[in-house]
């Protein structure tokens, strides 16, 4: 499970479209299977008892309302980009999570990111959307219901990574470091090969490695370009997706090479010994 914090935006429509994988529509109702968790509850906002499902546009407006209600609220840096977008991806071989499991993951990540504070009545509005296979998107507005600006903890990336590891254990998911190639062991007195293998392993790291960062930026750019009108944007987005796949292949190659570096060398058997071993008694 790999958490990723996206760049903050002014509007919730863009991250919601990215979460859904399609444009936000006023005719598409998002059920409890599409929005598995949210805060606050919707009883206060629902005008009649017959409306059990909100459309994608209504969910976006729900997240955007604090902008209209508190037009002068901004961050200490005078920044009005209040829409926070957090996404996580499961291992490709992980099982499919149920709705309640996704809801639990959403609440735990919201608390780890500091946008859900137990017992606080005027916190951030947020929703969680597992609309794409193996992926959950959490979208929040950092303007509190009382008009205060919410500043997430400075160590939220570390907290999210630690919580992701705990969720993997609790839900019996595949750890982020699992894969076909074993990680090189760290010895108390590492050899030169082990040290070089460690460098390659850091480069290939899916969570904090530089190639993972580059790949994430390429994928994000591809998503943004894909929403631009015209065939040229579609072609460019496709090329960027292919580049991201090649980067992932390079990560896997580096990981395999690191594992190969620390494998014990094969011991050559002298020819005389081989001849003796095959001599008839």
C-alpha positions as CSV (number, residue, x, y, z in Angstrom):
1,X,0.0,0.0,0.0
2,X,1.6,3.2,-1.2
3,X,0.2,6.6,0.0
4,X,0.7,9.7,-2.2
5,X,-0.1,13.3,-1.5
6,X,-1.0,15.3,-4.5
7,X,-0.6,19.1,-5.0
8,X,-3.3,21.1,-3.3
9,X,-5.9,22.7,-5.6
10,X,-8.6,25.4,-5.4
11,X,-11.4,23.2,-6.7
12,X,-12.5,19.7,-5.7
13,X,-13.7,18.8,-9.2
14,X,-10.3,17.9,-10.6
15,X,-9.3,15.5,-7.8
16,X,-12.8,14.0,-7.9
17,X,-12.6,13.4,-11.6
18,X,-9.2,11.8,-11.1
19,X,-10.6,9.6,-8.4
20,X,-13.6,8.5,-10.6
21,X,-11.5,8.2,-13.8
22,X,-14.2,10.2,-15.6
23,X,-15.7,13.7,-15.7
24,X,-18.0,14.8,-12.8
25,X,-21.6,14.5,-13.9
26,X,-24.8,16.0,-12.5
27,X,-26.6,12.9,-13.6
28,X,-24.4,10.3,-12.0
29,X,-25.4,9.3,-8.5
30,X,-22.6,8.2,-6.2
31,X,-23.7,5.4,-3.9
32,X,-22.3,4.2,-0.6
33,X,-20.1,1.8,-2.7
34,X,-18.6,4.8,-4.5
35,X,-18.2,7.1,-1.6
36,X,-17.4,4.7,1.2
37,X,-16.6,7.2,3.9
38,X,-17.1,10.9,4.6
39,X,-17.2,13.6,7.3
40,X,-19.5,15.1,8.5
41,X,-22.6,13.0,8.2
42,X,-25.1,14.0,5.5
43,X,-28.3,13.9,7.6
44,X,-27.9,17.6,8.3
45,X,-27.4,18.5,4.6
46,X,-30.1,16.3,3.0
47,X,-33.3,18.3,2.4
48,X,-35.8,15.4,2.0
49,X,-35.9,11.8,3.1
50,X,-36.2,10.5,-0.4
51,X,-32.8,11.7,-1.5
52,X,-30.6,8.8,-0.5
53,X,-27.9,9.3,-3.1
54,X,-25.9,12.4,-4.1
55,X,-24.6,13.1,-7.6
56,X,-20.9,13.7,-8.3
57,X,-21.6,17.4,-8.7
58,X,-23.4,17.6,-5.3
59,X,-20.4,15.9,-3.6
60,X,-18.1,18.4,-5.3
61,X,-20.3,21.3,-4.2
62,X,-20.4,19.8,-0.6
63,X,-16.5,19.9,-0.5
64,X,-16.4,23.4,-2.1
65,X,-19.0,25.0,0.3
66,X,-16.4,26.2,2.9
67,X,-14.9,28.5,0.2
68,X,-18.2,30.3,-0.2
69,X,-19.0,30.4,3.5
70,X,-15.6,31.7,4.5
71,X,-14.2,33.7,1.5
72,X,-11.4,35.3,3.5
73,X,-9.9,32.2,5.1
74,X,-6.4,31.4,3.9
75,X,-3.3,29.6,5.1
76,X,-0.6,31.4,7.1
77,X,1.1,31.9,3.8
78,X,-2.0,33.5,2.4
79,X,-2.7,30.4,0.2
80,X,-6.3,29.6,-0.7
81,X,-5.6,26.2,-2.2
82,X,-7.6,24.3,0.4
83,X,-8.4,21.1,-1.4
84,X,-6.2,18.3,-0.2
85,X,-6.0,15.1,-2.2
86,X,-4.5,11.9,-0.9
87,X,-4.5,8.6,-2.8
88,X,-3.2,5.1,-2.0
89,X,-2.6,2.1,-4.3
90,X,-2.6,-1.5,-3.2
91,X,-0.1,-4.1,-4.5
92,X,-1.3,-5.4,-7.9
93,X,-1.7,-8.9,-6.5
94,X,-3.7,-7.8,-3.5
95,X,-7.2,-9.1,-2.9
96,X,-10.2,-6.8,-3.5
97,X,-11.3,-5.0,-0.4
98,X,-14.9,-4.8,0.7
99,X,-16.8,-1.5,1.2
100,X,-16.4,-1.6,5.0
101,X,-12.7,-2.4,4.7
102,X,-12.2,0.6,2.4
103,X,-14.1,2.7,4.9
104,X,-11.8,1.6,7.7
105,X,-8.8,2.4,5.6
106,X,-10.2,5.8,4.8
107,X,-10.8,6.8,8.4
108,X,-7.4,5.6,9.5
109,X,-5.6,7.5,6.8
110,X,-7.7,10.6,7.5
111,X,-6.6,10.5,11.2
112,X,-3.0,9.8,10.2
113,X,-3.0,12.8,7.8
114,X,-4.5,14.9,10.6
115,X,-7.7,15.9,8.7
116,X,-10.0,13.8,11.0
117,X,-9.6,14.6,14.7
118,X,-11.8,12.5,17.0
119,X,-14.1,14.6,19.1
120,X,-13.7,17.8,17.0
121,X,-17.1,19.0,15.8
122,X,-15.9,21.6,13.4
123,X,-13.3,19.8,11.4
124,X,-12.6,19.3,7.7
125,X,-15.1,18.1,5.2
126,X,-13.7,15.0,3.4
127,X,-14.9,12.1,1.3
128,X,-13.2,8.8,0.3
129,X,-13.7,7.2,-3.1
130,X,-12.5,3.7,-4.1
131,X,-13.8,4.0,-7.7
132,X,-10.8,2.4,-9.4
133,X,-9.5,-1.1,-8.8
134,X,-6.9,-1.2,-5.9
135,X,-7.0,2.5,-5.3
136,X,-8.6,4.9,-2.8
137,X,-8.8,8.6,-3.1
138,X,-9.4,10.9,-0.1
139,X,-10.4,14.5,-0.9
140,X,-10.7,17.1,1.9
141,X,-11.2,20.8,2.3
142,X,-8.7,22.4,4.8
143,X,-11.2,25.2,5.7
144,X,-13.0,24.0,8.9
145,X,-16.7,24.3,9.3
146,X,-16.1,27.2,11.8
147,X,-13.9,29.1,9.2
148,X,-10.5,28.2,10.7
149,X,-7.7,27.1,8.4
150,X,-6.5,23.6,9.1
151,X,-2.7,23.0,9.0
152,X,-1.8,19.3,8.6
153,X,1.1,18.0,10.7
154,X,4.5,18.5,9.2
155,X,5.4,14.8,9.5
156,X,2.2,13.6,7.8
157,X,4.1,11.7,5.1
158,X,5.9,9.7,7.7
159,X,2.6,9.2,9.7
160,X,0.8,8.0,6.5
161,X,3.6,5.6,5.6
162,X,3.6,4.1,9.2
163,X,-0.2,3.8,9.2
164,X,-0.1,2.1,5.8
165,X,2.2,-0.5,7.1
166,X,-0.2,-1.1,10.1
167,X,-3.1,-1.4,7.8
168,X,-1.3,-4.0,5.6
169,X,-0.7,-6.1,8.7
170,X,-4.3,-5.7,10.1
171,X,-6.0,-6.5,6.8
172,X,-3.5,-9.1,5.7
173,X,-2.4,-7.2,2.6
174,X,0.8,-7.6,0.6
175,X,3.5,-5.4,2.2
176,X,4.9,-2.7,-0.1
177,X,8.4,-4.4,-0.1
178,X,7.1,-7.8,-1.2
179,X,7.8,-8.9,-4.7
180,X,9.5,-11.7,-6.8
181,X,13.0,-10.5,-6.0
182,X,14.2,-10.7,-2.3
183,X,15.7,-7.6,-0.8
184,X,19.4,-7.8,0.0
185,X,20.1,-8.6,3.6
186,X,21.9,-5.9,5.7
187,X,25.0,-7.4,7.4
188,X,26.9,-6.0,10.3
189,X,30.0,-5.7,8.2
190,X,28.6,-5.2,4.6
191,X,30.8,-6.2,1.7
192,X,31.3,-3.9,-1.3
193,X,28.7,-5.8,-3.2
194,X,26.2,-5.4,-0.4
195,X,26.8,-1.7,-0.2
196,X,26.3,-1.3,-3.9
197,X,23.2,-3.5,-3.7
198,X,21.9,-1.1,-1.0
199,X,22.3,1.8,-3.3
200,X,20.3,0.0,-6.1
201,X,17.6,-0.9,-3.6
202,X,17.2,2.7,-2.6
203,X,16.9,3.7,-6.2
204,X,14.2,1.0,-6.8
205,X,12.3,1.7,-3.6
206,X,8.6,2.0,-4.5
207,X,7.8,4.3,-1.6
208,X,10.7,6.8,-1.2
209,X,13.0,6.1,-4.1
210,X,13.8,8.9,-6.6
211,X,12.5,6.8,-9.5
212,X,9.2,6.4,-7.6
213,X,9.0,10.2,-7.3
214,X,9.7,10.7,-11.0
215,X,7.2,8.0,-12.0
216,X,4.5,9.6,-9.8
217,X,5.1,13.0,-11.4
218,X,4.9,11.5,-14.9
219,X,1.7,9.7,-14.0
220,X,0.2,12.9,-12.5
221,X,1.2,14.9,-15.6
222,X,-0.4,12.2,-17.9
223,X,-3.7,12.4,-15.9
224,X,-3.7,16.2,-16.2
225,X,-2.9,16.2,-20.0
226,X,-5.5,13.5,-20.6
227,X,-8.2,16.0,-19.5
228,X,-7.1,18.6,-22.1
229,X,-9.3,18.7,-25.2
230,X,-7.9,17.4,-28.5
231,X,-6.2,14.3,-29.9
232,X,-2.7,15.8,-29.3
233,X,-3.3,15.8,-25.5
234,X,-4.6,12.2,-25.6
235,X,-1.5,11.0,-27.6
236,X,0.9,12.8,-25.2
237,X,-0.9,11.4,-22.2
238,X,-0.5,7.9,-23.7
239,X,3.2,8.5,-24.3
240,X,3.7,9.6,-20.7
241,X,1.9,6.4,-19.5
242,X,4.3,4.3,-21.5
243,X,7.2,6.2,-20.0
244,X,5.8,5.6,-16.5
245,X,5.6,1.8,-17.3
246,X,9.3,1.9,-18.5
247,X,10.3,3.6,-15.3
248,X,8.5,0.9,-13.3
249,X,10.3,-1.8,-15.3
250,X,13.6,-0.1,-14.6
251,X,12.8,-0.2,-10.8
252,X,12.1,-3.9,-11.1
253,X,15.4,-4.5,-13.0
254,X,17.4,-2.5,-10.3
255,X,15.7,-4.5,-7.6
256,X,16.6,-7.8,-9.3
257,X,20.2,-6.7,-9.9
258,X,20.5,-5.7,-6.2
259,X,19.3,-9.2,-5.2
260,X,21.8,-10.8,-7.6
261,X,24.7,-8.8,-6.1
262,X,24.3,-10.3,-2.7
263,X,23.7,-13.9,-3.8
264,X,26.5,-16.2,-2.7
265,X,28.8,-17.1,-5.6
266,X,28.6,-20.6,-7.0
267,X,31.5,-22.8,-5.8
268,X,33.3,-24.4,-8.7
269,X,34.1,-28.1,-8.3
270,X,37.6,-29.1,-9.5
271,X,37.7,-31.4,-12.5
272,X,39.6,-34.1,-10.5
273,X,36.9,-34.2,-7.8
274,X,34.2,-34.4,-10.5
275,X,36.1,-37.3,-12.1
276,X,36.4,-39.1,-8.8
277,X,32.8,-38.6,-7.9
278,X,31.7,-40.3,-11.1
279,X,34.2,-43.2,-10.9
280,X,32.6,-46.6,-10.6
281,X,33.2,-48.3,-7.2
